[in-house]
């Protein structure tokens, strides 16, 4: 069984992928992902957390040249998880002010708990590391 990468390793790898985009794609990605981050930051009002947004937008943002039914079964779930991670950790990945978003909580679970501002705790709680 393969171990999950650490939060730091995941940030480093994802940052490298984003930095490897052509400059115009990087800037467009930064703008779109920043918008999704801002929407997710208000999820208590709009019910659109990072996971919901990733589900809606993953096929528009991370898309193979050729899609098949197998793509939706095997490739879409990990890509959805990746986009959720990018949205939640937008400030760290793009080096902009802000704090990482807490992972989504089931309705009614720990509603009174204050979200952590520690991105490592956020990623660990989400099971991403």
Secondary structure as UniProt FT lines:
FT   HELIX           7..19
FT   HELIX           23..41
FT   HELIX           43..46
FT   HELIX           50..61
FT   HELIX           69..70
FT   HELIX           71..75
FT   HELIX           76..88
FT   HELIX           90..94
FT   TURN            107..112
FT   HELIX           119..125
FT   TURN            126..127
//
